[in-house]
Amino acid sequence: MKNNIHNRKYLEERRKELRKSLTPAEATLWKALQRKQLKGRKFRRQHSITNYIVDFYCASEKLIIELGGAYHMSFAQQNYDYERTQVLEGLRFKVIRFENKLVFENLTEVLEEISSHFKA
């Protein structure tokens, strides 16, 4: 790879902080994704791509999973999320988003939606 866009050194401390303080929704989803539990795919949490730290990333699928709560409902935050998604999709990543509430209320549906984005 010409210039590495993954896990840039200057974001390392921030990634570690975020891993230590997962939101309850992130912790719940992580329990279902870690150790290749979802169809044998390896996921990373709080992985950085360019200048962004994404909640979950599956390298083999180029799949990014983002969770959000009420904070992501503000106009400014929605604009930021949209721009960020555009940049990541421009780098050929697939970005899917879920509300925190859905992780708690229907984890099975969330996992099915995630796996529906896996290549055969």
Secondary structure in CASP SS format (residue, H / E / C, confidence):
PFRMAT SS
TARGET T0000
AUTHOR 0000-0000-0000
METHOD secondary structure of the structure
MODEL  1
M C 1.00
K C 1.00
N C 1.00
N C 1.00
I C 1.00
H E 1.00
N C 1.00
R C 1.00
K H 1.00
Y H 1.00
L H 1.00
E H 1.00
E H 1.00
R H 1.00
R H 1.00
K H 1.00
E H 1.00
L H 1.00
R H 1.00
K H 1.00
S C 1.00
L C 1.00
T C 1.00
P H 1.00
A H 1.00
E H 1.00
A H 1.00
T H 1.00
L H 1.00
W H 1.00
K H 1.00
A H 1.00
L H 1.00
Q H 1.00
R H 1.00
K H 1.00
Q C 1.00
L C 1.00
K C 1.00
G C 1.00
R C 1.00
K C 1.00
F C 1.00
R E 1.00
R E 1.00
Q E 1.00
H E 1.00
S E 1.00
I E 1.00
T C 1.00
N C 1.00
Y E 1.00
I E 1.00
V E 1.00
D E 1.00
F E 1.00
Y E 1.00
C E 1.00
A H 1.00
S H 1.00
E H 1.00
K C 1.00
L E 1.00
I E 1.00
I E 1.00
E E 1.00
L E 1.00
G E 1.00
G C 1.00
A H 1.00
Y H 1.00
H H 1.00
M H 1.00
S C 1.00
F H 1.00
A H 1.00
Q H 1.00
Q H 1.00
N H 1.00
Y H 1.00
D H 1.00
Y H 1.00
E H 1.00
R H 1.00
T H 1.00
Q H 1.00
V H 1.00
L H 1.00
E H 1.00
G H 1.00
L C 1.00
R C 1.00
F C 1.00
K E 1.00
V E 1.00
I E 1.00
R E 1.00
F E 1.00
E E 1.00
N H 1.00
K H 1.00
L H 1.00
V H 1.00
F H 1.00
E H 1.00
N C 1.00
L H 1.00
T H 1.00
E H 1.00
V H 1.00
L H 1.00
E H 1.00
E H 1.00
I H 1.00
S H 1.00
S C 1.00
H C 1.00
F C 1.00
K C 1.00
A C 1.00
END
